[in-house]
Amino acid sequence: MTKWLERRLSPAQSPSALALTSFGGILAAFIVGGLLFLPFGANPLTAYGFLFSEAFGSARGFGLSLVQATPLMLIALATLVIWRAGLGYIGFEGCFLVGATAASWIALSGTPQGLPWKLPAELYWPIVLLVTFIAGALWAGWVGALRVRFGGNDVLISLMANYVAIFLVQYLVSGPMRAPGDLPQTPRLPQETWLPIVLSGIKTHWGIALALIATLFTCWLIRSTPAGYEINLAGLNPKAARYGGVDVARRQMSAVYLGGGFAALAGLCAVLGVQHRLMDGLSGGVGFIGVVVALLARLNPLLVIPTAIMYGGLQVGGGAMQRETGLPTSVVLILQSLVVMMILAGDVLRYYRLRLPARTVVQDALVEKKS
């Protein structure tokens, strides 16, 4: 690289190194972002005080941060499972919308906009979870099949499939599932179909428990099972995996099905836990933000939890910071982007170490003496 950097013999992979580079990236992002506040007359320390106070300074704020983090966790888990299998699938926005649609259809059972017959209360949750998961798995599965079986471009196909899902939701909320009135949306879902609140006083719903269970399951699958080992091996080196007797196509498709189901459950959490109706524009780009969370977590299931909570806190606190300081929306979005960029850029220090000036001079003198 340069005389100021030297390559490490092996990348720094310890938890302390990962934590240090991540913290350094966040700190650098906040420093650079704070400089952008000055032209608007906002004190960076005061602005950041509003951000962290709103996001983490109270039970209500932390609960809202968890609500924002819940779908991000599930989509990040979907990303790491599929990407570890060697695919570049990015159609999680579509899986999210298909899952939200399936959950709304079940929740509206017995109405003209939903399932034709009314479900018994004791069967509602098993059926809505199962149908939502299957809907997302099938939506991701056809893209995965084109890639695994026929060699299609999974990145491009999955990206275009997102728009198919968006237009499908627009059609449903403007036609078969539309509520009486002028707005393109379904009727408000019955209250008994909503995700229950975990604790009174905060707005966190039981979707967070669903996300944590999915995280623990993914961690167990990837690290402690033969299937997880084969998924990793299929992604790292498909030829070696086939030589070792691994059915690469089968493992890749199972990863696609699992990831699509997780992303669909994120849609369920959004529609049953927050919005309580299906509407146009429901996702708001959460499918792509979840991919960013997975990258920041370095495709590590356990790191997904704090990373998603951090990003959810930025979304909650960023709004308060904007309201209290008068900053434009663009500055808040720039801050969020800087956090992502700086954390990813900080990985350079895991592969290279800084050479201090004194050390450089001594080493250069030794080289000249030997020559």
VEXGUDO-943077 format. One record per residue (C-alpha): residue in three letters; residue number from 1; x, y, z. Coordinates in nm, 4 decimals. Example, Ala and Ser with C-alpha at 12.3 -4.5 7.8 and 13.67 -1.06 7.14 Angstrom:
> Ala | 1 | 1.2300 | -0.4500 | 0.7800
> Ser | 2 | 1.3670 | -0.1060 | 0.7140
END
This chain:
> Met | 1 | 0.0000 | 0.0000 | 0.0000
> Thr | 2 | 0.2129 | 0.2924 | 0.1300
> Lys | 3 | 0.5091 | 0.3338 | 0.3603
> Trp | 4 | 0.2622 | 0.4097 | 0.6395
> Leu | 5 | 0.0788 | 0.0782 | 0.6104
> Glu | 6 | 0.2033 | -0.2779 | 0.6210
> Arg | 7 | 0.0008 | -0.5888 | 0.5591
> Arg | 8 | -0.0687 | -0.8164 | 0.8545
> Leu | 9 | 0.0381 | -1.1775 | 0.8299
> Ser | 10 | -0.3247 | -1.2761 | 0.8940
> Pro | 11 | -0.6422 | -1.0654 | 0.9348
> Ala | 12 | -0.7337 | -0.9622 | 1.2890
> Gln | 13 | -1.0415 | -1.1729 | 1.3608
> Ser | 14 | -1.0647 | -1.1503 | 1.7409
> Pro | 15 | -1.3840 | -1.0082 | 1.8975
> Ser | 16 | -1.1840 | -0.7185 | 2.0393
> Ala | 17 | -1.0460 | -0.6279 | 1.6955
> Leu | 18 | -1.3936 | -0.6403 | 1.5409
> Ala | 19 | -1.5379 | -0.4289 | 1.8227
> Leu | 20 | -1.2530 | -0.1778 | 1.8053
> Thr | 21 | -1.2758 | -0.1250 | 1.4292
> Ser | 22 | -1.6543 | -0.0947 | 1.4460
> Phe | 23 | -1.6432 | 0.1540 | 1.7329
> Gly | 24 | -1.3716 | 0.3528 | 1.5560
> Gly | 25 | -1.5828 | 0.3654 | 1.2403
> Ile | 26 | -1.8886 | 0.4874 | 1.4310
> Leu | 27 | -1.6824 | 0.7525 | 1.6105
> Ala | 28 | -1.5305 | 0.8739 | 1.2837
> Ala | 29 | -1.8758 | 0.8914 | 1.1235
> Phe | 30 | -2.0133 | 1.1032 | 1.4072
> Ile | 31 | -1.7132 | 1.3362 | 1.3930
> Val | 32 | -1.7455 | 1.3894 | 1.0169
> Gly | 33 | -2.1248 | 1.4149 | 1.0462
> Gly | 34 | -2.0923 | 1.6743 | 1.3205
> Leu | 35 | -1.8973 | 1.8985 | 1.0855
> Leu | 36 | -2.1975 | 1.8994 | 0.8515
> Phe | 37 | -2.4157 | 2.0402 | 1.1315
> Leu | 38 | -2.2094 | 2.3574 | 1.1698
> Pro | 39 | -2.3307 | 2.5435 | 0.8555
> Phe | 40 | -2.6870 | 2.5106 | 0.9906
> Gly | 41 | -2.5938 | 2.6592 | 1.3275
> Ala | 42 | -2.6522 | 2.3332 | 1.5145
> Asn | 43 | -2.4241 | 2.2256 | 1.7968
> Pro | 44 | -2.3101 | 1.8669 | 1.7188
> Leu | 45 | -2.2979 | 1.7650 | 2.0850
> Thr | 46 | -2.6489 | 1.8976 | 2.1472
> Ala | 47 | -2.7796 | 1.7301 | 1.8312
> Tyr | 48 | -2.6271 | 1.3955 | 1.9257
> Gly | 49 | -2.7705 | 1.4363 | 2.2737
> Phe | 50 | -3.1189 | 1.4547 | 2.1236
> Leu | 51 | -3.0431 | 1.1517 | 1.9049
> Phe | 52 | -2.9304 | 0.9196 | 2.1841
> Ser | 53 | -3.1808 | 1.0513 | 2.4358
> Glu | 54 | -3.4722 | 0.9791 | 2.2027
> Ala | 55 | -3.3452 | 0.6405 | 2.0881
> Phe | 56 | -3.2042 | 0.4927 | 2.4086
> Gly | 57 | -3.2686 | 0.7386 | 2.6924
> Ser | 58 | -3.6107 | 0.6084 | 2.7927
> Ala | 59 | -3.8073 | 0.2842 | 2.7932
> Arg | 60 | -4.0402 | 0.4214 | 2.5273
> Gly | 61 | -3.7539 | 0.5319 | 2.3036
> Phe | 62 | -3.5706 | 0.2030 | 2.3397
> Gly | 63 | -3.8947 | 0.0206 | 2.2644
> Leu | 64 | -3.9380 | 0.2166 | 1.9423
> Ser | 65 | -3.5783 | 0.1381 | 1.8496
> Leu | 66 | -3.6517 | -0.2325 | 1.8979
> Val | 67 | -3.9608 | -0.2007 | 1.6782
> Gln | 68 | -3.7468 | -0.0518 | 1.4018
> Ala | 69 | -3.4779 | -0.3155 | 1.4564
> Thr | 70 | -3.7098 | -0.6186 | 1.4400
> Pro | 71 | -3.7614 | -0.6405 | 1.0609
> Leu | 72 | -3.3967 | -0.5417 | 1.0071
> Met | 73 | -3.2846 | -0.8404 | 1.2159
> Leu | 74 | -3.4970 | -1.0843 | 1.0174
> Ile | 75 | -3.3879 | -0.9488 | 0.6791
> Ala | 76 | -3.0227 | -0.9414 | 0.7892
> Leu | 77 | -3.0534 | -1.3076 | 0.8920
> Ala | 78 | -3.2074 | -1.3859 | 0.5542
> Thr | 79 | -2.9167 | -1.2105 | 0.3840
> Leu | 80 | -2.6427 | -1.3916 | 0.5722
> Val | 81 | -2.8004 | -1.7357 | 0.5244
> Ile | 82 | -2.8395 | -1.6941 | 0.1479
> Trp | 83 | -2.5088 | -1.5153 | 0.0916
> Arg | 84 | -2.3167 | -1.7739 | 0.2950
> Ala | 85 | -2.4527 | -2.0298 | 0.0488
> Gly | 86 | -2.2859 | -1.8424 | -0.2365
> Leu | 87 | -2.5814 | -1.6594 | -0.3898
> Gly | 88 | -2.6134 | -1.2839 | -0.4404
> Tyr | 89 | -2.9881 | -1.2653 | -0.3807
> Ile | 90 | -3.1150 | -0.9128 | -0.3022
> Gly | 91 | -3.4889 | -0.9616 | -0.3421
> Phe | 92 | -3.5730 | -0.9227 | 0.0266
> Glu | 93 | -3.7956 | -0.6227 | -0.0384
> Gly | 94 | -4.0198 | -0.8501 | -0.2442
> Cys | 95 | -4.0202 | -1.1238 | 0.0203
> Phe | 96 | -4.1095 | -0.8619 | 0.2819
> Leu | 97 | -4.4102 | -0.7426 | 0.0793
> Val | 98 | -4.5274 | -1.0938 | -0.0062
> Gly | 99 | -4.5075 | -1.1864 | 0.3621
> Ala | 100 | -4.7014 | -0.8763 | 0.4642
> Thr | 101 | -4.9654 | -0.9589 | 0.2024
> Ala | 102 | -5.0025 | -1.3191 | 0.3185
> Ala | 103 | -5.0276 | -1.2130 | 0.6836
> Ser | 104 | -5.2924 | -0.9501 | 0.6008
> Trp | 105 | -5.4921 | -1.2005 | 0.3959
> Ile | 106 | -5.5003 | -1.4451 | 0.6880
> Ala | 107 | -5.5726 | -1.1707 | 0.9429
> Leu | 108 | -5.8723 | -1.0555 | 0.7349
> Ser | 109 | -6.0191 | -1.4078 | 0.7226
> Gly | 110 | -6.3950 | -1.4105 | 0.6942
> Thr | 111 | -6.4070 | -1.0705 | 0.5166
> Pro | 112 | -6.4285 | -0.9915 | 0.1432
> Gln | 113 | -6.0624 | -0.8810 | 0.1478
> Gly | 114 | -5.9194 | -1.1931 | 0.3144
> Leu | 115 | -5.9468 | -1.5661 | 0.3514
> Pro | 116 | -6.3044 | -1.6704 | 0.2624
> Trp | 117 | -6.3733 | -1.8396 | 0.5967
> Lys | 118 | -6.3131 | -1.7281 | 0.9535
> Leu | 119 | -6.0257 | -1.9032 | 1.1299
> Pro | 120 | -6.0688 | -2.0319 | 1.4852
> Ala | 121 | -5.8702 | -1.8180 | 1.7314
> Glu | 122 | -5.6539 | -2.1101 | 1.8471
> Leu | 123 | -5.5402 | -2.1792 | 1.4879
> Tyr | 124 | -5.4720 | -1.8214 | 1.3860
> Trp | 125 | -5.1096 | -1.7813 | 1.4979
> Pro | 126 | -4.9805 | -2.1200 | 1.3769
> Ile | 127 | -5.1456 | -2.0688 | 1.0386
> Val | 128 | -5.0464 | -1.7058 | 0.9865
> Leu | 129 | -4.6823 | -1.7774 | 1.0759
> Leu | 130 | -4.6682 | -2.0879 | 0.8580
> Val | 131 | -4.8428 | -1.9350 | 0.5562
> Thr | 132 | -4.6295 | -1.6208 | 0.5747
> Phe | 133 | -4.3066 | -1.8203 | 0.5939
> Ile | 134 | -4.4088 | -2.0445 | 0.3029
> Ala | 135 | -4.5109 | -1.7442 | 0.0909
> Gly | 136 | -4.1690 | -1.5827 | 0.1376
> Ala | 137 | -3.9871 | -1.9114 | 0.0792
> Leu | 138 | -4.1689 | -1.9704 | -0.2486
> Trp | 139 | -4.1175 | -1.6112 | -0.3635
> Ala | 140 | -3.7423 | -1.6395 | -0.3091
> Gly | 141 | -3.7399 | -2.0014 | -0.4239
> Trp | 142 | -3.8286 | -1.9420 | -0.7871
> Val | 143 | -3.5424 | -1.6939 | -0.8206
> Gly | 144 | -3.3074 | -1.9349 | -0.6459
> Ala | 145 | -3.4156 | -2.2172 | -0.8765
> Leu | 146 | -3.3375 | -2.0092 | -1.1844
> Arg | 147 | -2.9903 | -1.9454 | -1.0427
> Val | 148 | -2.9124 | -2.2905 | -0.9023
> Arg | 149 | -3.0718 | -2.5060 | -1.1715
> Phe | 150 | -3.0235 | -2.2961 | -1.4833
> Gly | 151 | -2.7404 | -2.0557 | -1.4009
> Gly | 152 | -2.9480 | -1.7374 | -1.4157
> Asn | 153 | -2.8284 | -1.4043 | -1.2797
> Asp | 154 | -2.9788 | -1.4122 | -0.9306
> Val | 155 | -2.8782 | -1.0529 | -0.8521
> Leu | 156 | -3.0607 | -0.9044 | -1.1488
> Ile | 157 | -3.3599 | -1.1384 | -1.1345
> Ser | 158 | -3.4161 | -1.0847 | -0.7618
> Leu | 159 | -3.3832 | -0.7087 | -0.8030
> Met | 160 | -3.6491 | -0.7057 | -1.0740
> Ala | 161 | -3.8685 | -0.9377 | -0.8668
> Asn | 162 | -3.8857 | -0.6622 | -0.6044
> Tyr | 163 | -4.0742 | -0.4420 | -0.8499
> Val | 164 | -4.3117 | -0.7273 | -0.9347
> Ala | 165 | -4.3951 | -0.7556 | -0.5630
> Ile | 166 | -4.4414 | -0.3787 | -0.5334
> Phe | 167 | -4.6843 | -0.3703 | -0.8264
> Leu | 168 | -4.8623 | -0.6799 | -0.6939
> Val | 169 | -4.9307 | -0.5038 | -0.3629
> Gln | 170 | -5.0457 | -0.1930 | -0.5500
> Tyr | 171 | -5.2901 | -0.4063 | -0.7476
> Leu | 172 | -5.4259 | -0.5834 | -0.4383
> Val | 173 | -5.4760 | -0.2708 | -0.2249
> Ser | 174 | -5.6370 | -0.0937 | -0.5206
> Gly | 175 | -5.8588 | -0.3879 | -0.6155
> Pro | 176 | -5.9418 | -0.7205 | -0.4462
> Met | 177 | -5.8222 | -0.6246 | -0.0957
> Arg | 178 | -5.9148 | -0.2573 | -0.0998
> Ala | 179 | -6.1181 | -0.1122 | 0.1850
> Pro | 180 | -6.4164 | 0.1120 | 0.1089
> Gly | 181 | -6.2933 | 0.4653 | 0.0577
> Asp | 182 | -6.0489 | 0.6593 | -0.1526
> Leu | 183 | -5.7164 | 0.5317 | -0.0162
> Pro | 184 | -5.5368 | 0.2272 | -0.1639
> Gln | 185 | -5.5212 | 0.0142 | 0.1488
> Thr | 186 | -5.6912 | -0.2780 | 0.3162
> Pro | 187 | -5.9356 | -0.2426 | 0.6041
> Arg | 188 | -5.7816 | -0.2077 | 0.9484
> Leu | 189 | -5.6922 | -0.5539 | 1.0726
> Pro | 190 | -5.8956 | -0.6819 | 1.3694
> Gln | 191 | -5.7210 | -0.6036 | 1.6968
> Glu | 192 | -5.7128 | -0.9680 | 1.8015
> Thr | 193 | -5.4856 | -1.0385 | 1.5021
> Trp | 194 | -5.2200 | -0.7862 | 1.6053
> Leu | 195 | -4.8885 | -0.8874 | 1.7566
> Pro | 196 | -4.9264 | -0.8361 | 2.1352
> Ile | 197 | -4.7241 | -0.5697 | 2.3142
> Val | 198 | -4.4411 | -0.7104 | 2.5277
> Leu | 199 | -4.4751 | -0.4598 | 2.8158
> Ser | 200 | -4.7271 | -0.1871 | 2.8809
> Gly | 201 | -4.5817 | 0.1589 | 2.8403
> Ile | 202 | -4.3550 | 0.0703 | 2.5483
> Lys | 203 | -4.4588 | -0.0128 | 2.1961
> Thr | 204 | -4.2350 | -0.3143 | 2.1437
> His | 205 | -4.4366 | -0.6102 | 2.0164
> Trp | 206 | -4.3643 | -0.9818 | 2.0307
> Gly | 207 | -4.2047 | -0.9666 | 1.6881
> Ile | 208 | -3.8776 | -0.8939 | 1.8680
> Ala | 209 | -3.9027 | -1.2373 | 2.0321
> Leu | 210 | -3.9595 | -1.3895 | 1.6891
> Ala | 211 | -3.6466 | -1.2141 | 1.5601
> Leu | 212 | -3.4364 | -1.3293 | 1.8567
> Ile | 213 | -3.5535 | -1.6893 | 1.8147
> Ala | 214 | -3.4660 | -1.6712 | 1.4454
> Thr | 215 | -3.1213 | -1.5349 | 1.5387
> Leu | 216 | -3.0499 | -1.8172 | 1.7823
> Phe | 217 | -3.1757 | -2.0738 | 1.5312
> Thr | 218 | -2.9534 | -1.9306 | 1.2574
> Cys | 219 | -2.6517 | -1.9260 | 1.4863
> Trp | 220 | -2.7135 | -2.2886 | 1.5809
> Leu | 221 | -2.7705 | -2.3894 | 1.2195
> Ile | 222 | -2.4590 | -2.2214 | 1.0819
> Arg | 223 | -2.2180 | -2.3144 | 1.3603
> Ser | 224 | -2.3384 | -2.6449 | 1.5043
> Thr | 225 | -2.5042 | -2.8540 | 1.2339
> Pro | 226 | -2.3792 | -3.0500 | 0.9316
> Ala | 227 | -2.6330 | -2.8642 | 0.7165
> Gly | 228 | -2.4838 | -2.5299 | 0.8197
> Tyr | 229 | -2.1325 | -2.6547 | 0.7497
> Glu | 230 | -2.2397 | -2.7680 | 0.4036
> Ile | 231 | -2.4107 | -2.4333 | 0.3361
> Asn | 232 | -2.0876 | -2.2513 | 0.4229
> Leu | 233 | -1.8799 | -2.4927 | 0.2167
> Ala | 234 | -2.1131 | -2.4581 | -0.0823
> Gly | 235 | -2.0680 | -2.0837 | -0.0685
> Leu | 236 | -1.6920 | -2.0816 | -0.0161
> Asn | 237 | -1.5987 | -2.3397 | -0.2793
> Pro | 238 | -1.8758 | -2.5216 | -0.4684
> Lys | 239 | -1.6282 | -2.7436 | -0.6569
> Ala | 240 | -1.4628 | -2.8634 | -0.3355
> Ala | 241 | -1.8061 | -2.9147 | -0.1804
> Arg | 242 | -1.9171 | -3.1352 | -0.4705
> Tyr | 243 | -1.5906 | -3.3276 | -0.4520
> Gly | 244 | -1.6599 | -3.3868 | -0.0820
> Gly | 245 | -2.0048 | -3.5267 | -0.1550
> Val | 246 | -2.2136 | -3.2194 | -0.0735
> Asp | 247 | -2.5304 | -3.1674 | -0.2761
> Val | 248 | -2.4571 | -2.8012 | -0.3498
> Ala | 249 | -2.7836 | -2.7309 | -0.5318
> Arg | 250 | -2.9871 | -2.8760 | -0.2468
> Arg | 251 | -2.8029 | -2.6756 | 0.0191
> Gln | 252 | -2.8263 | -2.3533 | -0.1787
> Met | 253 | -3.1987 | -2.3978 | -0.2330
> Ser | 254 | -3.2571 | -2.4757 | 0.1357
> Ala | 255 | -3.0729 | -2.1532 | 0.2229
> Val | 256 | -3.2890 | -1.9603 | -0.0235
> Tyr | 257 | -3.6091 | -2.1039 | 0.1209
> Leu | 258 | -3.5013 | -2.0241 | 0.4779
> Gly | 259 | -3.3910 | -1.6703 | 0.3884
> Gly | 260 | -3.7096 | -1.5977 | 0.1963
> Gly | 261 | -3.9164 | -1.7176 | 0.4920
> Phe | 262 | -3.7263 | -1.4968 | 0.7360
> Ala | 263 | -3.7735 | -1.1897 | 0.5162
> Ala | 264 | -4.1456 | -1.2656 | 0.4870
> Leu | 265 | -4.1733 | -1.2823 | 0.8664
> Ala | 266 | -4.0284 | -0.9305 | 0.8710
> Gly | 267 | -4.3280 | -0.8247 | 0.6625
> Leu | 268 | -4.5589 | -0.9969 | 0.9098
> Cys | 269 | -4.4021 | -0.7997 | 1.1971
> Ala | 270 | -4.4512 | -0.4746 | 1.0089
> Val | 271 | -4.8154 | -0.5279 | 0.9175
> Leu | 272 | -4.9343 | -0.7042 | 1.2347
> Gly | 273 | -4.7131 | -0.5155 | 1.4773
> Val | 274 | -4.7027 | -0.1576 | 1.3484
> Gln | 275 | -4.9221 | -0.0592 | 1.0530
> His | 276 | -5.2167 | -0.2970 | 1.1165
> Arg | 277 | -5.3182 | -0.2774 | 0.7526
> Leu | 278 | -5.1609 | -0.3498 | 0.4143
> Met | 279 | -5.0923 | -0.0374 | 0.2101
> Asp | 280 | -4.8904 | 0.0870 | -0.0817
> Gly | 281 | -4.5357 | 0.1878 | 0.0162
> Leu | 282 | -4.5353 | -0.0312 | 0.3272
> Ser | 283 | -4.1729 | -0.1446 | 0.3019
> Gly | 284 | -3.9972 | 0.1915 | 0.2726
> Gly | 285 | -3.6766 | 0.0250 | 0.1538
> Val | 286 | -3.6367 | -0.1955 | 0.4612
> Gly | 287 | -3.5335 | -0.4873 | 0.2400
> Phe | 288 | -3.2197 | -0.3031 | 0.1327
> Ile | 289 | -3.1444 | -0.1604 | 0.4782
> Gly | 290 | -3.1516 | -0.5143 | 0.6148
> Val | 291 | -2.8771 | -0.6074 | 0.3679
> Val | 292 | -2.6697 | -0.3165 | 0.5011
> Val | 293 | -2.7214 | -0.4439 | 0.8571
> Ala | 294 | -2.5987 | -0.7892 | 0.7519
> Leu | 295 | -2.2870 | -0.6364 | 0.5964
> Leu | 296 | -2.2169 | -0.4273 | 0.9060
> Ala | 297 | -2.2566 | -0.7431 | 1.1161
> Arg | 298 | -2.0067 | -0.9137 | 0.8823
> Leu | 299 | -2.2576 | -1.1936 | 0.8173
> Asn | 300 | -2.2335 | -1.2968 | 1.1840
> Pro | 301 | -2.5733 | -1.3976 | 1.3310
> Leu | 302 | -2.4983 | -1.2759 | 1.6838
> Leu | 303 | -2.3666 | -0.9397 | 1.5658
> Val | 304 | -2.6940 | -0.8858 | 1.3800
> Ile | 305 | -2.8718 | -0.8057 | 1.7082
> Pro | 306 | -2.6640 | -0.5057 | 1.8257
> Thr | 307 | -2.6168 | -0.3828 | 1.4690
> Ala | 308 | -2.9902 | -0.3812 | 1.3971
> Ile | 309 | -3.0631 | -0.2091 | 1.7304
> Met | 310 | -2.7993 | 0.0549 | 1.6520
> Tyr | 311 | -2.9481 | 0.1199 | 1.3096
> Gly | 312 | -3.3016 | 0.1218 | 1.4508
> Gly | 313 | -3.1876 | 0.3754 | 1.7103
> Leu | 314 | -3.0423 | 0.5942 | 1.4348
> Gln | 315 | -3.3786 | 0.5902 | 1.2593
> Val | 316 | -3.5719 | 0.6782 | 1.5759
> Gly | 317 | -3.3230 | 0.9298 | 1.7127
> Gly | 318 | -3.2524 | 1.0852 | 1.3752
> Gly | 319 | -3.6092 | 1.2095 | 1.3523
> Ala | 320 | -3.5893 | 1.3690 | 1.6983
> Met | 321 | -3.2545 | 1.5264 | 1.6172
> Gln | 322 | -3.3985 | 1.6764 | 1.3008
> Arg | 323 | -3.7049 | 1.8161 | 1.4801
> Glu | 324 | -3.5131 | 1.9688 | 1.7709
> Thr | 325 | -3.2246 | 2.1230 | 1.5746
> Gly | 326 | -3.3934 | 2.2119 | 1.2461
> Leu | 327 | -3.1465 | 2.0092 | 1.0413
> Pro | 328 | -3.2629 | 1.9036 | 0.6946
> Thr | 329 | -3.3528 | 1.5411 | 0.6304
> Ser | 330 | -3.0564 | 1.5021 | 0.3974
> Val | 331 | -2.8073 | 1.5607 | 0.6812
> Val | 332 | -2.9659 | 1.2850 | 0.8909
> Leu | 333 | -2.9499 | 1.0446 | 0.5951
> Ile | 334 | -2.5875 | 1.1411 | 0.5333
> Leu | 335 | -2.5060 | 1.0572 | 0.8962
> Gln | 336 | -2.6636 | 0.7136 | 0.8615
> Ser | 337 | -2.4696 | 0.6547 | 0.5397
> Leu | 338 | -2.1446 | 0.7706 | 0.6997
> Val | 339 | -2.1842 | 0.5145 | 0.9777
> Val | 340 | -2.2113 | 0.2384 | 0.7176
> Met | 341 | -1.9190 | 0.3644 | 0.5108
> Met | 342 | -1.6847 | 0.4204 | 0.8048
> Ile | 343 | -1.7503 | 0.0812 | 0.9633
> Leu | 344 | -1.6862 | -0.0953 | 0.6341
> Ala | 345 | -1.3795 | 0.1191 | 0.5664
> Gly | 346 | -1.2481 | 0.0391 | 0.9140
> Asp | 347 | -1.1974 | -0.3191 | 0.8026
> Val | 348 | -0.8772 | -0.1989 | 0.6337
> Leu | 349 | -0.7153 | -0.1918 | 0.9783
> Arg | 350 | -0.7926 | -0.5598 | 1.0217
> Tyr | 351 | -0.5761 | -0.6409 | 0.7198
> Tyr | 352 | -0.3130 | -0.3663 | 0.7544
> Arg | 353 | -0.1371 | -0.2066 | 1.0523
> Leu | 354 | -0.0104 | 0.1480 | 1.0823
> Arg | 355 | 0.3647 | 0.1974 | 1.0798
> Leu | 356 | 0.4641 | 0.4713 | 1.3216
> Pro | 357 | 0.7102 | 0.7308 | 1.1851
> Ala | 358 | 0.9866 | 0.6381 | 1.4307
> Arg | 359 | 0.9485 | 0.2726 | 1.3503
> Thr | 360 | 0.9576 | 0.3485 | 0.9788
> Val | 361 | 1.2826 | 0.5440 | 1.0085
> Val | 362 | 1.4524 | 0.2652 | 1.2041
> Gln | 363 | 1.3396 | -0.0016 | 0.9594
> Asp | 364 | 1.4556 | 0.2056 | 0.6590
> Ala | 365 | 1.7973 | 0.2559 | 0.8249
> Leu | 366 | 1.8318 | -0.1181 | 0.8829
> Val | 367 | 1.7431 | -0.1888 | 0.5210
> Glu | 368 | 2.0022 | 0.0615 | 0.3956
> Lys | 369 | 2.2671 | -0.0857 | 0.6300
> Lys | 370 | 2.2039 | -0.4368 | 0.4994
> Ser | 371 | 2.2224 | -0.3215 | 0.1425
END
